Amino acid sequence: MVKINDELKQILDEPDTLKVLAVNNREGVPHVVFKGTLHAEDNQFVFYDLLQSSEINKNLVNTIWFEKKLAINILSKDRRSFHIVGTPVKSVTAGKYFESVYENIQERFGRDTDLNAIWYIEPEQIQEVSFAYRQAEQREKFPILAHLDQITRRDDDDE
């Protein structure tokens, strides 16, 4: 298990951050959805599932039963992107904590909003995949993968 750093937690809390959850169904077909209720608590990603009949709920149940992986992608307002691989480890559907989250959800989204489950996901891999980050990483690790005109231009810039 890897650690969710404070910077990523802060990015997750920003209202302009796009959060995507991708889970395969029983046949292995990916289902990808934007989920605004995805956030981090301690060192787990937490997702509030608002619809019991949702495809994502069915797929998460399958994923936890058969110990499968899922993917999360985060895109910050400054266009930084993070790819996370994780495993759902728990789903809470009742109890005092569930009730308090349910009340907060209704205050946030309206009294007609339901809460199906609180899903806890342990991260196994967190990788920044922003273009600028990956480009710098590629240039450092694999300098010969550049096109010849770029290598020549870099040599000219060094002079």
C-alpha positions as CSV (number, residue, x, y, z in Angstrom):
1,M,0.0,0.0,0.0
2,V,1.2,3.5,-0.9
3,K,0.7,6.7,1.0
4,I,-1.7,9.4,-0.2
5,N,0.3,12.6,0.3
6,D,-1.1,15.9,1.6
7,E,-0.8,17.6,-1.9
8,L,-3.0,15.0,-3.5
9,K,-5.5,15.2,-0.6
10,Q,-5.7,19.0,-1.1
11,I,-6.2,18.5,-4.9
12,L,-9.0,16.1,-4.2
13,D,-10.7,18.6,-1.9
14,E,-10.7,21.4,-4.6
15,P,-14.2,21.8,-6.2
16,D,-12.7,22.2,-9.7
17,T,-10.9,18.8,-9.6
18,L,-12.3,16.1,-11.9
19,K,-12.4,12.7,-10.3
20,V,-12.9,9.6,-12.4
21,L,-13.6,6.1,-11.2
22,A,-13.1,3.1,-13.5
23,V,-14.3,-0.4,-12.6
24,N,-14.8,-3.5,-14.7
25,N,-18.0,-5.4,-14.7
26,R,-18.2,-9.2,-14.4
27,E,-17.4,-9.6,-18.1
28,G,-14.4,-7.4,-17.8
29,V,-15.9,-4.4,-19.6
30,P,-14.8,-1.1,-18.0
31,H,-17.3,1.4,-16.7
32,V,-15.9,4.9,-16.3
33,V,-17.7,7.7,-14.4
34,F,-17.0,11.1,-12.9
35,K,-17.5,11.1,-9.1
36,G,-17.6,14.3,-7.2
37,T,-17.9,12.6,-3.9
38,L,-14.5,10.9,-4.1
39,H,-12.1,12.1,-1.5
40,A,-9.4,10.9,0.8
41,E,-9.6,10.0,4.5
42,D,-6.5,9.0,6.4
43,N,-4.8,6.8,3.8
44,Q,-7.8,5.6,1.8
45,F,-9.8,6.9,-1.0
46,V,-13.5,7.2,0.0
47,F,-16.4,7.3,-2.4
48,Y,-20.0,8.1,-1.4
49,D,-22.2,6.1,-3.8
50,L,-25.6,7.9,-4.1
51,L,-27.5,5.5,-6.2
52,Q,-28.1,1.8,-5.2
53,S,-29.1,0.8,-8.8
54,S,-26.0,2.4,-10.4
55,E,-23.7,0.4,-12.6
56,I,-20.8,1.6,-10.5
57,N,-22.3,0.0,-7.4
58,K,-22.8,-3.3,-9.1
59,N,-19.3,-3.3,-10.4
60,L,-17.8,-2.3,-7.0
61,V,-19.6,-5.2,-5.4
62,N,-18.2,-7.5,-8.0
63,T,-14.7,-6.0,-7.5
64,I,-14.7,-6.4,-3.7
65,W,-16.1,-10.0,-3.9
66,F,-13.6,-11.2,-6.4
67,E,-10.6,-9.0,-5.1
68,K,-10.2,-7.1,-8.4
69,K,-8.5,-3.8,-9.0
70,L,-10.0,-0.5,-10.0
71,A,-8.6,2.8,-11.3
72,I,-9.0,6.4,-10.3
73,N,-7.9,9.3,-12.3
74,I,-7.7,12.8,-10.9
75,L,-7.3,16.0,-13.0
76,S,-6.6,19.2,-11.1
77,K,-7.6,22.7,-12.2
78,D,-4.0,23.3,-13.2
79,R,-4.1,20.2,-15.5
80,R,-2.0,17.9,-13.3
81,S,-3.2,14.3,-13.7
82,F,-2.8,11.4,-11.3
83,H,-3.5,7.7,-12.0
84,I,-4.3,5.5,-9.0
85,V,-4.7,1.7,-8.9
86,G,-6.5,0.4,-5.8
87,T,-8.6,-2.2,-4.3
88,P,-12.0,-1.7,-2.5
89,V,-11.6,-3.0,1.0
90,K,-14.9,-2.1,2.7
91,S,-18.4,-0.9,2.0
92,V,-20.5,0.7,4.8
93,T,-24.3,0.7,4.4
94,A,-25.6,1.3,7.9
95,G,-24.7,2.6,11.4
96,K,-24.1,5.9,13.2
97,Y,-21.3,7.0,10.9
98,F,-23.3,6.1,7.8
99,E,-26.2,8.2,9.2
100,S,-24.0,11.2,9.8
101,V,-22.6,11.0,6.2
102,Y,-26.2,10.6,4.9
103,E,-27.3,13.8,6.7
104,N,-24.3,15.7,5.3
105,I,-25.0,14.4,1.8
106,Q,-28.6,15.6,2.1
107,E,-27.5,19.0,3.3
108,R,-25.0,19.2,0.5
109,F,-27.2,17.9,-2.4
110,G,-30.8,18.3,-1.1
111,R,-33.2,16.3,1.0
112,D,-34.2,14.0,-2.0
113,T,-30.6,12.7,-2.3
114,D,-30.0,9.1,-1.1
115,L,-26.8,7.5,0.1
116,N,-26.3,3.9,-0.9
117,A,-22.9,3.1,0.4
118,I,-19.6,4.5,1.6
119,W,-16.8,2.7,-0.3
120,Y,-13.2,2.6,1.0
121,I,-10.4,2.0,-1.5
122,E,-6.8,1.2,-0.6
123,P,-4.3,2.7,-3.0
124,E,-1.7,0.3,-4.4
125,Q,-0.1,2.7,-6.9
126,I,-0.2,6.4,-7.3
127,Q,1.5,7.9,-10.3
128,E,1.5,11.4,-11.7
129,V,0.7,11.1,-15.4
130,S,0.5,14.8,-16.5
131,F,2.0,15.4,-19.9
132,A,4.8,17.8,-18.6
133,Y,5.7,15.4,-15.8
134,R,5.8,12.3,-18.0
135,Q,7.7,14.2,-20.8
136,A,10.4,15.3,-18.3
137,E,10.5,11.7,-16.9
138,Q,10.9,10.3,-20.4
139,R,13.7,12.7,-21.3
140,E,15.6,11.8,-18.1
141,K,15.1,8.0,-18.3
142,F,15.2,7.5,-22.1
143,P,17.1,10.3,-23.7
144,I,17.6,8.4,-27.0
145,L,13.8,8.1,-27.5
146,A,13.7,11.7,-28.7
147,H,13.5,12.6,-32.4
148,L,16.8,13.5,-33.9
149,D,15.7,17.1,-34.6
150,Q,15.0,17.5,-30.9
151,I,18.3,16.1,-29.9
152,T,20.1,18.4,-32.3
153,R,18.1,21.4,-31.0
154,R,19.0,20.5,-27.4
155,D,22.7,20.3,-28.4
156,D,22.4,23.8,-30.1
157,D,20.7,25.2,-26.9
158,D,23.6,24.0,-24.8
159,E,26.2,26.0,-26.8
